């Protein structure tokens, strides 16, 4: 359901009459569901402020809805309110201890705060949940955790599992595994991952495109490096990636 149609539907219900003379009073569950659906549409369109307004209304109606707390966590994260995002994710798990998406979100927040031990437990539980459709995201975050702990074997293991599970959607896992291979000077394997990370639904992932050019440069494939770095400048003008591409271009003989 797109944002406009959701808002129209919500308005119709709130007015209790829409193309009908009979009034329909929303149940608490229906009201919360419509508010969270609208908030989700807002989040998908990058409007975290509108999402927060709807979610706070939903929270007032039912403060014990785990889905609302989970969406609040994502919304606060979008607004760079990390403490509030962390508390909302914790609330979601108190209300629904087996909520794997909330475990992944809280694990990622803790990972970013350097709380590796707490994050590891949550991310492993989410990654190993066979019913969690987006477990590849938790696997990617778990790979990142081990990469930061300089455990390359475990990092590669989890990135590889994420790529297997997520396929073309696992852009970040491909990129991070490519970076791991790049660090090991396994340049053919690195570039294969970087190229995968810049294709399909990930064509706007500027860092992946830049990494392809950087790897060609280290491989001394200068014509391919120049071509790719020029492409980065054309695809992402006035960006940090374009600036870095220009810097790399200066290294080409």
N, C-alpha and C positions, 0 to 999 in steps of 0.2 A: 504494500500500500504506500503510495507516495505521500509526501508531506501535505500537499494541498488537500487531497482527498481525505486524509486522516483528520485534518483540522476541520473540514466541512462536516465530516461525520461526527466529530466530537461536539461541534457547535449544535448540530441537530439534536443530539442526545441531551445536551445541557439545557436547551430550550424546551425539552420534553415534547416537542411536536415538530415534525418535518414531513411535509406532504401527507399529513394524517391528522385527523381531528382527535385521535385518541392519544392521551398522554402516557408516556412510558417513563417510569422512574428507574434510574440506573441502580443496580446493586453496587455495593462497595467494590466487589471484584471487577465488575464491568467498568466502573469509573476509573479505577487504578489502571486496568489494562489499556484503556484508551489514552490515558495520560502518558503511560510509559511507551506506548507505540508512537505517539506523537514526539516524545522526547528522543526516541531512537532515530526517527526520521530526521530530526533536527541535528543530532550528533553526526549522522551520515552525511549531512550537508555542511558540516563544519560550524554549526551555530550552537556552541556550547551554552551560551547565555539563555537562549530560549529553552533548551533542553533542561537546564537547571530549574527554571521557573516551573515547568510542568512536573519535574520530578519532586520538587519540594511540595507541590500540591498533592502528589500521590503519596508522599511520605506522611503528610498530615492526615490523610484518610486512613492509611494503613501503615503505621510505623514498623510493622513486623513482616513486611514483604521483602524477601531476600532479593528478588529481581530488581526492585527499586534501589536498594542499597548498592547492588552491583553496578547499576547504571550510574548512580551518583558517583561511585568511585571513578568510573571512566570519564565522567563529565568534569570532576574536580581535577583529574589528571590533565585533561585538555586545557584547563584553565591554569595549569601549573601550580595548583594547590596540593602539594604532595602529602602534607600531613592530613588534610581532610580526605584525600583520596585513600590513604592508607586506613584511616579509621572507618570509612564507609565499606571498604573491602573486608575489614575485620568484622564489621557488623553483619555483612552478608553471610560470612561463614559461621558466625554464632547462630544465625537463624537457619542456615542450611549447611551443616558441616560437610556434606558430600558434594558441594557445588564446585565442580572442577574449574569452571571459567573464573570464578572468584579466587580459587586457589592460585591459578596462573597469574591473575592480575595482582594479587597481594604478593606473590613470589617475585614478580617483576619489579614491583615497587621496592621491596626489601633488597633485591639485588642491586638496584640503582643506588640504594643507600649504603651499600657495602656490607649488609647483614647477610653474609653468604650462607651461614649454617641454617638460619631460619628460612631463607629463600629456598635452599636446596630441598628441604623436606616437602614444602608445598609444591614446588615445581615437579618433583619426582612423582608425587601422588597424582597430579594433573596429567603428566606425561604418560603415566601407566594406566590411565582410565580408558579402557577399550570402548566405552560408550561416549566419550567426549569427542565430538566431531572435529574440533580444532586442536586436538592434542599435539599436532605438529608445531603449534605456536609455543606450547609449554616445552616441547623438546628443543626448539630453537633457543628459548631462554635458558634452558638447562645447559645447552652447549656453550652459550655465552658466559654462564657462571663458571664453568670449568676452564674456559679460555682465560678468564680473568684470574683464575687461581693457578694458571700456567700448567694445567693438567691437559696436555694436548691430546692424549689418547682418548680420554673421556669426552673432551670437546668434540673431536672428530666423530666419535661414536654417536653422540646425540644429534649433531648436525646431519649426519648421514641418515639416521632414523627419521628426522624431520623432513628431509628431502624425499625419502621413500613414501612417507605418509601424505605429505602435502603436495607433492608433484610441482606443477608450475606455480602454485600459490606460495611455495616455500622460498620466496626471493631472498629473505634475510638469511635463512640457513645456508643457501647456496653462496651468498656473498661472504658470510663469516667463515664457511669452510674454505672458500677460495683464499681468504686472508690468511687462514692457518697454513694452507699449502704455500702461499707466497712467502710467509715467514721462514718456511723450511726450504725455500728455493726450488720447490716442485712446480715450476712455472707453467708447464703444459696443463697440469691438473688444476692449477689456480685459475688459469685463463678460461678453461672450460666452465668452471663454476661461475666466474664473473660474467661470462657471456650468457649463461643460463639465467643469472640474476637480473639481467637487463632486458629480457625478452618477455613475450606474452603479456600478462597483466602488469609487468614491472617495468615497462618502457620509460616511465618517468623517474626511475631510480637513478639519479645522476651519479651517485658514488660508484655504482656498479659499472656504468659506462666509463667513468674516469679510471677505474681499476683495470679495465681492459686495455686502455691506452698505456697506462703505467707499466703493465706486465709486458706488453709488446716492446716497450722501451727497454726494460731490463733484459728481454730476450734478444735485444739488438736487431729486432725486426722493425727497422726505422720507418720504412714506407707505411707499414700497417699502423705503427704508432702515430705517425703524423696524421694519417687519414682519420683515425679514431679520435684523436685529440681535437682535430678541427670539427669533427661531428659533435663532440661535447660542447664546443663553443657555440655551434649553430643551434643545437637543441636546447641549451640552457644558458642563453645570453644573460649577462649581468648577474651571474650567480657565482658562488664560491667555487663551484666545480669548474666553471669557465676560467676563473682566475688561476686555479691550480693547473688546468690544462695548458694555459699559456706558459706557466712556469716550466712544466715538463717539456714543452716544445723547445725551450731554450737549450735543453740537454741533448737534443737530436743533432748529430754531427752534420 
